[in-house]
Amino acid sequence: MKSKKKNKTLEMPTSSDLQAELDRIRYKRRYGRTLRSTIFTLLIVAAVAALISMFVLPVLTIYGSSMTPTVSDGDIVVAIKGSKFNRGDVIAFYYNNKVLIKRVMAHAGDWVDIAEDGTIYINNEMVDEPYLSEKAFGETNIKLPYQVPEGKIFVLGDHRSVSIDSRNTSVGCVSQEQVVGKILLRIWPFELFGKID
């Protein structure tokens, strides 16, 4: 019995095979660099967005009905940091590990008086409040007329019959250190997207 030996010849790759392999390796390297660069960029963008959200434009979710009809339970709003607030501005502030949202009514030194029907007077001048759907005396236990203490802001909720605010000593006036910022705009629900007045 004869054994036949097969002649095995090693085929040399063609130049097109070498070029294809070189292109595949280059593509793999480019893909890896692009992927790393994209991930790095996304991490930087996320970190910057988180820092902006925390320190410049906090995003807040509304809980409760003390500011209806201006904002409602479940709305998502954006605040802007600042230290100057005008009468009528809606601000967010810390209170007992919560963030409350109320409207600025008076500043340090101003005199606040509230009529039985809920009409607000600041320094003996009636305040026009077109944003209210109803007036109410509400949960008021401060002695009226009331002078806003130094370094404080007198705030009220827009839903006066249910809001616990500066009319009640349980919340009282707000200090500058408590303020998160002025509510700038509502971003959710989308159909109500827009500036908060």
Secondary structure as GFF3:
##gff-version 3
##sequence-region A 1 197
A	DSSP	alpha_helix	15	55	.	.	.	ID=ss1
A	DSSP	beta_strand	59	61	.	.	.	ID=ss2
A	DSSP	beta_strand	76	80	.	.	.	ID=ss3
A	DSSP	beta_strand	90	95	.	.	.	ID=ss4
A	DSSP	beta_strand	98	107	.	.	.	ID=ss5
A	DSSP	beta_strand	111	114	.	.	.	ID=ss6
A	DSSP	beta_strand	120	122	.	.	.	ID=ss7
A	DSSP	beta_strand	125	126	.	.	.	ID=ss8
A	DSSP	beta_strand	146	147	.	.	.	ID=ss9
A	DSSP	beta_strand	152	156	.	.	.	ID=ss10
A	DSSP	beta_strand	174	175	.	.	.	ID=ss11
A	DSSP	three_ten_helix	176	178	.	.	.	ID=ss12
A	DSSP	beta_strand	179	188	.	.	.	ID=ss13
A	DSSP	three_ten_helix	190	192	.	.	.	ID=ss14
A	DSSP	beta_strand	194	195	.	.	.	ID=ss15
###
